[in-house]
């Protein structure tokens, strides 16, 4: 889509918060018992988003002035971690996610001197999750390569998620030289 404009986010909004939370609600259906109320794992709010914005870590995509997507580039460590990819359902399969990833990679390289990016997502092990299967293949088409798979209960940060999963899962970690 040629009308996608990507930029570094300057301020948070309820619209951005809803975009991120709704993407996770849809993308993790059948994996977590989320209801977009108190049980939402991510539950991004203006405070947490603003913290990331203050570090230059949130990138947003607009189509004809409308918020269409966002992604976070965690810049604390090398390699950088790309996460919280969210694309509005209206703009999926229109190139918004690819434009965000392309911009994110250049931004990471030019502004933070990063040479490699990683992505990590949770994936069920007992059934094929339509969204996660699409996401996995999409990242690989963008040049990311699987470097590690970790059972949730063995994950160094998110092992506690195993207590609330609806189904057994693993974390899939992908990397890309940029």
C-alpha angles and dihedrals in degrees: 000000000000097000095065111120116190124194143155108276114245102187140012126244140182086250092059092045091051092046092055096042094046092050090054093044090055097037096050098043109139091018102069129024094242124160100171090250126081093327097064111120098207099034093170111198135184092266096055092040092050090053090056092043091053088059093047091248102128120080121187134198123210128191113200088340095308120119104250105165150344141201135190124226109199103213099180095097141025121276097042118237118227114206149139092056107180127176122179112248088240091063103038116128090018097102097263094121092047091050090050091050093046092050092043092055094050091043091051092049099043101037103032103024092239118166098183137032130202132203126194128190138167118247131183116245100201101051140020109259107209096216096043091046090053092046093049093051092043093054090049091051087054089056101263115141127206109248102167144009119200130186109241092241089055096049112120094222109019104037090119090067089075088077093065104033117122090211138015112277144177133208115242116206121198131184137197132188109228 
